[in-house]
Amino acid sequence: MRRAPPLPGRSAAPGQAPAPCLAAVSAIMAAMTVPSARAAPRRASPYLLLVLPPLFWAVNWIIGRGMHTSIPPMAMAFYRWLFAIAVLLPFALPHLRREWRRVLAHRRILALLGVVGVGSHNALAYLGLNYTSATNGVILNSFIPVLIIALSWIFLRTRLAPRQLGGVAISLCGVLAILSGGSLERLAAFRLNIGDLYVMLSMLLWAIYTICLRWRPPGLHALTFLFAISCVGDAAMLPFYLGEAALGFHTDWTWQAVLALLSMGLFSSVLAYIFWTRGVEEVGSSVAGLFLHLMPVFGTLLAWLILGERIASFHVAGIALILSGIYLTSRGARPVQPAALD
């Protein structure tokens, strides 16, 4: 196996040529996750970073539903993060060697974030996809902003300005427009099944995870942080994966399954979590959460581009409302400083 390309500030060995794909991943991670005073003007906008995770997660829900007959839910969550850990290891290891004492010092909050945001959240989501559609799953994700705002108000006494609350309401109306298909009768006929309930519990855990990012250990490199919570979350999943296998549920190892898990590991896990963490740090959980309303937007567009499904007028109206609400809420949002842990 080739060695990972050196991170910024480290020179490669003489004659060493990093693999193109690893170099590309390294460049993305370096650009998005290494804050410095000198590089500050060139950093990506937090709003751009918050747009990408909903896209990656919308694809993840479609893949998760499409592969649920080949990959059991606990195996899907376990292997997704095992592949993510394998991708992260060569990039995170240099930082982990320097920061392992800080990791141990903050092991409690890292364990909480790993179990809630990596293990439990993903396991419940994939379990829900065994009983509900990807469309329902993506749409239900759009209620996370409401959960984040409610929990932030209850536990952190965080408040949004009236203009921002109006943006949340407008964006939620856009979600309901897509959900209802422009028909109040269809919206009234919407029913939850057991899979939807699993998804809703998963969304509650994601809202808690997003709020708890406020207590992310300060000064800990983003790759060290993600590697630590990934290991914790995957370790928490291991007993459930083994129990599932003992009950006779096994993965059908086809090339499609491997490709699906690899894409989940790289895009829906590594890059999406790095971008999300950085975005939440800069604009706060309540504003960042609103960007999850983009998931039905991306789901609708992907269905049009890939599956040839028709885009109706209610789709256009819903997307316009969602984008308008996000613009109204995010405009003028102030950066949020992480809370101290000591």
C-alpha positions in Angstrom: 0.0 0.0 0.0 1.3 3.5 -0.9 2.0 5.8 1.9 -0.4 8.7 2.2 0.8 12.0 0.7 2.3 14.4 3.3 0.1 16.9 5.0 0.9 20.6 4.7 4.2 21.4 6.4 5.7 18.0 5.8 7.9 17.2 2.9 7.7 13.9 0.9 10.5 11.4 0.8 12.9 11.9 -2.1 11.4 10.4 -5.3 8.0 9.7 -3.6 5.0 10.4 -5.8 1.6 10.3 -4.0 -1.2 8.5 -5.6 -3.5 10.9 -7.4 -6.7 9.9 -5.6 -5.0 10.2 -2.2 -3.5 13.5 -3.2 -6.9 14.9 -4.1 -8.5 13.7 -0.8 -5.5 15.2 1.1 -5.9 18.5 -0.7 -9.6 18.7 0.1 -9.0 17.8 3.8 -6.2 20.3 4.1 -8.1 23.1 2.6 -11.2 22.6 4.6 -9.9 21.5 8.0 -6.7 23.3 8.8 -7.5 26.8 10.1 -4.7 29.3 10.3 -4.4 33.0 10.5 -2.5 33.3 7.3 -5.0 31.1 5.3 -8.1 32.7 6.7 -9.0 34.8 3.7 -8.8 31.7 1.4 -11.0 29.4 3.6 -14.2 28.1 2.0 -17.4 29.7 3.0 -19.2 27.9 5.9 -22.4 28.0 3.8 -20.7 26.2 1.0 -19.5 23.6 3.4 -23.0 23.2 4.8 -24.5 22.7 1.3 -22.4 19.7 0.6 -23.3 17.3 3.5 -27.0 17.3 2.6 -26.1 16.3 -1.0 -23.8 13.5 0.3 -26.4 12.4 2.8 -29.3 12.4 0.2 -27.2 10.1 -1.9 -26.5 8.0 1.2 -30.2 7.5 1.8 -30.8 6.5 -1.7 -28.0 4.0 -1.6 -29.0 2.8 1.8 -32.5 2.0 0.6 -31.3 0.5 -2.7 -28.9 -1.9 -1.0 -31.0 -2.8 2.1 -31.7 -6.3 0.7 -28.0 -7.0 0.1 -26.5 -5.3 3.3 -28.3 -5.7 6.6 -28.7 -2.4 8.6 -26.1 -3.1 11.4 -23.6 -4.4 8.8 -24.2 -1.3 6.7 -23.5 1.1 9.5 -20.5 -0.9 10.8 -18.8 -1.4 7.4 -19.5 2.2 6.3 -17.5 3.5 9.2 -14.9 0.8 9.0 -14.2 2.0 5.5 -14.3 5.6 6.6 -11.7 4.8 9.3 -9.5 3.1 6.7 -9.7 6.3 4.5 -9.0 8.6 7.5 -6.1 6.6 9.1 -3.2 7.8 6.9 -4.3 11.4 7.1 -5.2 11.4 10.8 -2.3 9.4 12.1 0.3 12.3 12.2 -2.1 14.5 14.1 -3.2 11.7 16.4 0.5 11.0 17.4 0.8 14.6 18.5 -2.6 14.9 20.1 -3.3 11.6 21.8 -3.0 13.1 25.3 -5.6 15.7 24.4 -7.9 12.9 23.0 -7.6 11.0 26.3 -8.2 14.2 28.3 -11.5 14.7 26.5 -12.5 11.1 26.1 -15.9 11.5 27.7 -17.3 14.1 25.2 -15.6 12.2 22.3 -17.2 9.0 23.4 -20.6 10.7 23.6 -20.3 12.2 20.2 -19.1 8.9 18.7 -21.9 6.8 20.2 -24.7 9.3 19.4 -23.5 10.9 16.1 -21.8 7.9 14.5 -23.0 4.6 16.0 -26.6 5.0 17.2 -27.7 7.6 14.6 -26.6 5.6 11.6 -27.8 2.2 12.9 -31.3 3.5 13.5 -31.4 5.3 10.1 -30.4 2.1 8.2 -32.8 0.1 10.3 -35.6 2.5 9.4 -34.8 2.1 5.6 -35.7 -1.5 5.9 -39.3 -0.5 6.5 -39.8 2.9 4.8 -38.8 4.6 1.5 -35.8 6.7 0.9 -38.2 9.6 0.0 -39.8 9.4 3.4 -36.4 9.2 5.1 -35.0 12.2 3.2 -38.2 14.3 3.9 -38.2 13.3 7.6 -34.6 14.6 7.8 -36.0 18.0 7.1 -37.5 18.2 10.6 -34.1 18.1 12.2 -33.8 22.0 12.1 -36.9 22.2 14.2 -35.5 19.7 16.7 -32.2 21.5 16.8 -33.9 24.9 17.5 -36.2 23.4 20.1 -33.4 21.6 21.9 -31.1 24.6 21.7 -33.8 26.8 23.2 -34.6 24.3 26.0 -31.0 23.4 27.1 -28.8 26.2 25.8 -31.3 29.1 25.9 -30.3 29.9 22.3 -32.7 32.1 20.5 -33.1 33.1 16.8 -34.1 36.6 15.7 -37.7 36.9 14.4 -36.3 37.2 10.8 -34.5 33.9 11.2 -37.5 32.2 12.7 -39.5 33.4 9.7 -36.8 31.9 7.4 -37.2 28.5 9.3 -41.0 28.7 8.8 -40.7 29.5 5.1 -38.2 26.7 4.5 -40.4 24.2 6.4 -43.3 25.3 4.1 -41.2 24.3 1.2 -40.6 20.9 2.6 -44.3 20.4 3.2 -45.0 21.5 -0.4 -42.7 18.8 -1.7 -44.1 16.2 0.8 -47.7 17.0 -0.1 -47.2 17.1 -3.9 -49.2 20.4 -3.8 -52.3 18.6 -2.4 -53.6 19.1 1.1 -55.4 15.7 0.8 -52.1 14.0 0.2 -50.5 15.7 3.1 -53.4 14.7 5.4 -53.1 11.1 4.2 -49.4 10.9 5.1 -48.9 8.1 7.7 -45.9 7.0 9.7 -44.8 3.4 9.9 -42.3 1.7 12.1 -39.5 2.6 9.7 -40.4 6.2 9.9 -40.3 6.1 13.7 -36.8 4.6 13.6 -35.8 7.4 11.3 -37.3 10.0 13.6 -35.4 8.6 16.5 -32.3 8.7 14.4 -33.0 12.4 13.6 -33.4 13.2 17.3 -29.9 11.7 17.9 -28.5 13.8 15.1 -30.0 16.9 16.5 -28.4 16.1 19.9 -25.1 15.4 18.2 -25.2 18.7 16.3 -25.9 20.7 19.5 -23.1 18.8 21.4 -20.6 19.9 18.8 -20.6 23.1 20.8 -18.4 21.1 23.3 -16.0 19.7 20.7 -12.5 19.8 22.3 -10.9 23.1 21.3 -7.6 22.9 19.5 -8.1 19.3 18.4 -7.4 18.9 14.7 -10.5 18.0 12.7 -9.0 14.7 11.4 -8.1 13.7 14.9 -11.6 14.5 16.1 -13.3 12.6 13.3 -11.0 9.6 13.6 -11.6 9.4 17.3 -15.4 9.6 17.2 -15.4 7.2 14.2 -13.5 4.5 16.1 -15.8 5.0 19.1 -19.0 4.8 17.0 -17.8 1.8 15.1 -16.8 0.0 18.3 -20.2 0.7 19.7 -21.8 -0.9 16.6 -19.7 -4.0 16.7 -21.9 -6.0 19.2 -25.0 -5.2 17.2 -23.3 -6.2 14.0 -22.2 -9.5 15.5 -25.6 -10.1 16.9 -27.2 -9.5 13.6 -24.8 -11.9 11.9 -25.5 -14.5 14.6 -29.2 -14.3 13.7 -28.4 -15.2 10.2 -28.4 -11.8 8.4 -25.3 -11.6 6.2 -23.9 -9.2 3.6 -24.0 -10.2 0.0 -20.5 -9.2 -1.0 -21.0 -8.0 -4.6 -19.0 -5.3 -6.3 -22.1 -3.1 -6.0 -22.1 -3.6 -2.2 -18.3 -2.8 -2.0 -18.7 0.3 -4.1 -21.7 1.5 -2.1 -19.9 1.1 1.2 -16.8 2.9 -0.2 -18.8 5.8 -1.4 -20.7 6.0 2.0 -17.3 5.8 3.8 -15.6 8.6 1.8 -18.4 11.1 1.0 -21.3 10.5 3.5 -18.9 9.9 6.4 -15.5 11.5 6.1 -16.1 14.6 3.9 -19.7 15.2 5.0 -18.8 15.0 8.8 -15.7 17.3 8.3 -17.7 19.9 6.4 -20.7 19.7 8.8 -18.5 20.1 11.9 -16.7 23.1 10.4 -20.0 24.7 9.3 -21.6 24.3 12.8 -18.5 25.8 14.4 -18.8 28.9 12.3 -22.5 29.7 12.1 -24.0 27.7 15.1 -26.2 24.7 15.3 -29.6 26.4 14.7 -28.5 28.1 11.5 -26.5 25.1 10.3 -29.5 22.7 10.9 -31.6 24.6 8.4 -29.4 23.4 5.6 -30.8 19.9 6.1 -33.9 21.2 4.4 -31.8 20.8 1.2 -32.0 17.1 1.4 -35.4 16.8 -0.3 -34.2 19.4 -2.8 -31.2 17.2 -3.7 -33.4 14.1 -3.6 -35.8 15.6 -6.0 -33.1 16.7 -8.4 -31.3 13.4 -8.3 -34.5 11.5 -9.0 -35.0 13.7 -12.0 -31.4 13.4 -13.3 -30.8 9.7 -12.5 -34.2 8.1 -12.5 -35.9 10.3 -15.0 -38.7 11.3 -12.6 -40.7 14.4 -13.6 -40.2 17.7 -11.8 -43.7 19.2 -11.2 -44.6 22.8 -10.3 -44.9 22.0 -6.6 -41.3 20.8 -6.7 -40.1 24.1 -8.1 -42.3 26.0 -5.5 -40.9 23.9 -2.6 -37.3 24.3 -3.7 -37.8 28.1 -4.1 -39.3 28.3 -0.6 -36.5 26.2 1.0 -33.7 28.3 -0.6 -35.5 31.5 0.3 -35.8 30.4 3.9 -32.2 29.4 4.1 -31.1 32.7 2.7 -33.2 34.7 5.1 -32.1 32.7 8.2 -28.4 32.5 7.3 -28.0 36.2 6.3 -26.1 38.1 8.9 -25.7 35.0 11.2 -22.8 35.5 13.6 -20.1 33.0 14.2 -20.5 30.9 17.3 -17.6 30.2 19.6 -17.3 26.6 20.9 -18.0 26.3 24.6 -15.1 25.5 26.9 -14.8 22.0 28.3 -12.5 22.8 31.3 
